[in-house]
Amino acid sequence: GTPTPTTTLSASPAKLNLGSVDATGTSKSKKVSLTNKGAIAAVIGSVTATPPFVVAGGENTCSGQTIAPKKKCSFEVEFAPATPGAVSDQTIEVGYNGASPAMNLSGNGIAVTLKAPSKETFSSVAAGTSGKAKKIKISNPATVSVNLATTSVVGTDSGAFTITANTCTVTLKAKPGNCTITMEFAPKSGATGTQSATVGFSYTYGANAGVVSIPISGTVK
C-alpha cells in the first residue's frame, strides 16, 4: 500500500529544566507547545513523558487532536522524582504521523533533610535529681511529609536522660511542619562527670530514608 504521508512537529521549549524538587514531591508544571512545521495535518494520538516526568492533568490541546499545518497545540509537564538524584535527557513521546519531536527534559531530585540542633547541653544537676525540662525542636523544610520511626535515646549514659513528652511521632508534615522532644537530664545516684548520649529517630518518605541524631550531654554537679 501507499506509505502514510508524514509531517513534523517541533517542540518549544526543546530543552526544559524543571529544577530541584524534593524526592516524592512534584514540581510546578511548565507548558510545552508543539508547532506543525509540515505541509499536512498532524493527527496526534497520545502525548506521554518518560518518568519521572509526567504530562500533567492541566490543559492539553494536543492529545487526540488534529493540528493543521503552521498551527500549535500545548500541554503541561511536571517532574515527580521518586528518589533523590539528577535526571536529564528524558523525552516526550508524541504518537502521530511523524517522528517524536526533539525534547530534553531535566530536573534534580533532592533528599529530605530534617532540621535539628547540632547538639543539646543540659544544665548541671546533682546525681539522683532531675533538671529543668528542655525542648528539642525538629522541623521539616521540605515540601513533602515524612514518616517518623520511634524516638530513642542511645549511648553510654542513655539512662541519664528521660523523654518526658514527644510530638515527634508518626508523621512530620511538610514545611513548616515541626515537632518537639521534651527531655530532662536525670543522672542516676552515684553518677559523676559528664554524661552523654544521643537522641533521635529514623524517617522515611516513599522509598527513601533519613535519620535525625542529636548528641546530648549534661554534667553532674
LOLODREN-427394 format. One line per field, with one value per residue (C-alpha): x, y, z. Coordinates in nm, 2 decimals, m for minus. Each point is the difference from the previous one (the first is absolute). Layout:
<sites>
X c(X, ...)
Y c(Y, ...)
Z c(Z, ...)
</sites>
This chain:
<sites>
X c(0.00, 0.10, 0.20, m0.19, 0.11, 0.19, 0.04, 0.23, m0.08, 0.25, 0.01, 0.05, 0.18, 0.21, 0.20, m0.18, 0.16, m0.27, 0.25, 0.05, m0.29, m0.01, m0.01, m0.36, m0.11, m0.12, 0.12, m0.21, m0.12, 0.16, m0.16, 0.13, m0.14, 0.01, 0.00, m0.08, 0.29, m0.12, m0.23, m0.27, m0.21, 0.16, m0.24, 0.10, m0.09, 0.16, 0.27, 0.20, 0.32, 0.28, m0.03, 0.08, m0.15, m0.37, m0.25, m0.20, m0.37, m0.04, m0.11, 0.11, m0.09, 0.22, m0.11, m0.27, 0.01, 0.07, 0.24, m0.01, 0.33, 0.15, m0.24, 0.10, m0.12, 0.13, 0.01, 0.15, 0.30, 0.09, 0.31, m0.09, 0.33, m0.06, 0.36, 0.28, 0.24, 0.04, m0.21, 0.07, m0.04, m0.36, m0.25, m0.36, m0.16, m0.26, m0.19, m0.09, 0.08, 0.36, 0.31, m0.02, 0.12, 0.35, m0.04, 0.24, m0.15, 0.21, m0.04, 0.16, m0.16, 0.10, 0.04, m0.21, 0.22, m0.18, 0.13, 0.11, 0.25, 0.36, 0.01, m0.18, 0.17, m0.21, 0.06, 0.20, m0.20, 0.09, 0.00, m0.33, m0.20, m0.17, 0.08, m0.22, m0.17, 0.15, m0.20, 0.19, m0.17, 0.02, m0.14, m0.07, 0.11, m0.12, m0.32, m0.08, m0.09, 0.21, m0.09, 0.18, 0.12, 0.02, 0.22, 0.28, 0.28, 0.32, 0.36, 0.21, m0.21, m0.34, m0.16, 0.09, m0.25, m0.37, m0.26, m0.29, m0.21, 0.04, m0.20, 0.25, m0.23, m0.15, 0.02, 0.19, m0.20, 0.16, 0.14, m0.06, m0.05, 0.18, 0.00, 0.15, 0.18, m0.01, 0.28, 0.14, 0.35, m0.04, 0.34, m0.02, 0.11, 0.38, 0.05, 0.29, 0.15, m0.15, m0.28, m0.05, m0.24, m0.18, m0.37, m0.17, m0.21, 0.01, m0.26, m0.12, m0.17, m0.10, 0.29, 0.25, 0.13, 0.18, 0.11, 0.00, 0.27, 0.07, 0.29, m0.12, 0.21, m0.02, 0.24, m0.07, 0.05)
Y c(0.00, 0.36, 0.14, 0.22, 0.36, 0.14, 0.34, 0.17, 0.13, 0.22, 0.06, 0.33, 0.02, m0.29, 0.00, 0.02, m0.01, m0.05, 0.09, m0.15, m0.19, m0.20, m0.37, m0.13, 0.36, 0.15, 0.32, 0.28, m0.08, 0.16, 0.05, m0.16, 0.10, m0.21, 0.17, m0.18, 0.09, m0.24, 0.04, m0.24, m0.04, m0.16, m0.26, m0.05, m0.30, 0.03, 0.22, m0.18, 0.09, m0.22, m0.05, 0.17, 0.27, m0.01, 0.18, 0.19, m0.01, 0.37, 0.13, m0.23, 0.11, m0.26, m0.35, m0.14, 0.31, 0.08, 0.29, 0.18, 0.12, 0.30, m0.04, m0.07, m0.21, m0.01, m0.21, 0.02, m0.20, m0.07, m0.16, m0.25, m0.17, m0.31, 0.01, 0.26, 0.05, 0.20, m0.11, 0.12, m0.08, m0.13, 0.05, 0.04, m0.26, 0.14, m0.27, 0.15, m0.03, 0.11, m0.04, 0.11, 0.36, 0.05, 0.08, 0.00, m0.01, 0.03, 0.05, m0.07, m0.21, 0.12, m0.21, 0.11, 0.11, 0.10, 0.30, m0.09, 0.15, m0.11, m0.08, 0.07, 0.07, m0.03, 0.21, m0.17, m0.19, m0.21, m0.38, m0.15, 0.31, 0.13, 0.33, 0.24, m0.14, 0.10, 0.01, m0.12, 0.12, m0.18, 0.15, m0.12, 0.26, m0.22, 0.01, m0.36, m0.17, m0.27, m0.30, m0.02, m0.31, m0.03, 0.26, m0.16, 0.10, m0.20, 0.01, m0.05, 0.21, m0.04, m0.07, 0.35, 0.16, m0.03, 0.08, 0.17, 0.10, m0.06, 0.13, m0.16, m0.30, m0.15, 0.28, 0.33, 0.22, 0.19, 0.35, 0.16, m0.33, m0.03, m0.22, 0.01, m0.26, 0.12, m0.14, 0.02, m0.07, m0.24, m0.16, m0.32, 0.00, m0.04, 0.15, 0.24, 0.22, 0.06, m0.23, m0.03, m0.18, 0.05, 0.06, m0.04, m0.21, m0.13, 0.12, m0.11, 0.17, m0.23, m0.24, 0.24, 0.02, 0.24, 0.04, 0.27, m0.05, 0.27, m0.04, 0.09, 0.06, 0.12, 0.03, m0.14, 0.27)
Z c(0.00, m0.02, 0.29, 0.24, m0.06, 0.29, 0.15, 0.26, 0.35, 0.17, 0.38, 0.18, 0.22, m0.13, 0.33, 0.33, 0.34, 0.27, 0.28, 0.34, 0.15, 0.33, m0.06, 0.00, m0.08, m0.32, m0.18, m0.12, m0.36, m0.30, m0.34, m0.31, m0.35, m0.31, m0.34, m0.32, m0.23, m0.28, m0.30, 0.12, 0.32, 0.30, 0.14, 0.36, 0.21, 0.35, 0.16, 0.27, 0.19, 0.12, 0.38, 0.23, m0.23, m0.05, m0.23, 0.26, 0.03, m0.10, m0.34, m0.29, m0.35, m0.17, 0.11, m0.24, m0.22, m0.36, m0.04, m0.34, m0.16, 0.18, 0.29, 0.36, 0.30, 0.35, 0.32, 0.35, 0.13, 0.37, 0.16, 0.27, 0.13, 0.21, 0.12, 0.04, m0.29, m0.32, m0.30, m0.35, m0.37, 0.04, m0.28, m0.09, m0.22, m0.24, m0.19, m0.34, m0.38, 0.05, 0.21, 0.37, 0.04, 0.15, 0.37, 0.29, 0.35, 0.31, 0.37, 0.34, 0.28, 0.34, 0.32, 0.29, 0.29, 0.32, 0.20, 0.35, 0.25, m0.04, 0.37, 0.33, 0.33, 0.32, 0.32, 0.27, 0.27, 0.30, m0.04, 0.08, m0.09, m0.32, m0.17, m0.17, m0.32, m0.33, m0.33, m0.30, m0.32, m0.33, m0.32, m0.36, m0.26, m0.29, m0.21, 0.09, 0.33, 0.16, 0.21, 0.33, 0.18, 0.38, 0.18, 0.19, 0.24, m0.05, 0.12, 0.31, 0.23, m0.16, 0.34, 0.12, m0.25, 0.01, m0.27, 0.19, m0.31, m0.37, m0.30, m0.25, m0.07, m0.31, m0.26, m0.03, m0.24, m0.29, 0.06, 0.25, 0.18, 0.33, 0.32, 0.34, 0.22, 0.37, 0.21, 0.35, 0.12, 0.29, 0.09, 0.21, 0.36, 0.02, m0.36, m0.04, m0.27, m0.35, m0.11, m0.37, m0.24, m0.33, m0.06, m0.34, m0.24, m0.35, m0.26, m0.34, m0.30, m0.28, m0.07, 0.17, 0.35, 0.23, 0.36, 0.27, 0.26, 0.27, 0.25, 0.35, 0.31, 0.36, 0.29, 0.35, 0.26)
</sites>
